[in-house]
Amino acid sequence: MVEIKWDIKRGVGIYRQVFDSRLKSWISTGKIKPGEVVVYRSGFSGWRKPEELNEIIPYFRRYEKAQLRKLKRRKPARSTLSEKTQINPVRNTESSREENKISNGVKNILIIDDEKDLCQLLGDTLSSRGYNVESANTRKEAISSLKSRSPDLVFLDLKLPDGDGMKFLSKIRKINPNTIVNIITAYSSEESRDEARELGAYGFIDKPFSGEDILRSIRKLHR
């Protein structure tokens, strides 16, 4: 069977042609990440971002899941958190007092993501710092939590099993206009970032991320 060839552009003036299996391998191993290249082949109307193509998206997912497995393998024997996301218990120090000030501004957090392992890791990190955390893996679950809890902050994945996360962003803003929304995604582009900001998103966090990346994003809300 003859393999399909893809034309690839990365940056200005950089161009090469690769077979289908090579492109998918590069994406699966993280050599090509979302937003880094555009691709073209016969049948397209023009250049496309690979993270927007249905046949390529599963390979970005494969890389994302591989990164999550690495985090889980690194976790200490007596903890549910990986080494990268391990957070020490809050103690009466200057840093913990500062963290408590942050908690006074944002207390209730909702994580909306279809990856249950990611929700668990992120939830453990935030709970260890004193936040009240809930997670939802679908739009339906999220709507229930939004109406019953009215969270101060939402971490929203743009890829949900029962709907478009971007459209759901507008729904969140209608249900709870004062809720801050940070987007967490492996498939962001400048166009999607601009669209999300217009719909009311506060910030973006690219997958894979560490617990400190999440805590830093919360601290930025209080600057």
Sequence and secondary structure as in RCSB ss.txt:
>XXXX:A:sequence
MVEIKWDIKRGVGIYRQVFDSRLKSWISTGKIKPGEVVVYRSGFSGWRKPEELNEIIPYFRRYEKAQLRKLKRRK
PARSTLSEKTQINPVRNTESSREENKISNGVKNILIIDDEKDLCQLLGDTLSSRGYNVESANTRKEAISSLKSRS
PDLVFLDLKLPDGDGMKFLSKIRKINPNTIVNIITAYSSEESRDEARELGAYGFIDKPFSGEDILRSIRKLHR
>XXXX:A:secstr
    EEEEE STT EEEEEHHHHHHHHHTTSS TTS EEE TT SS B GGG TTTHHHHHHHHHHHHHHHHHTS
 TT SS TTT      SSHHHHHHHHHHHH  EEEEE S HHHHHHHHHHHHTTT EEEEESSHHHHHHHHHHH 
 SEEEEESEETTEEHHHHHHHHHHH TT EEEEEESS  HHHHHHHHHTT  EEEESS  HHHHHHHHHHTT 
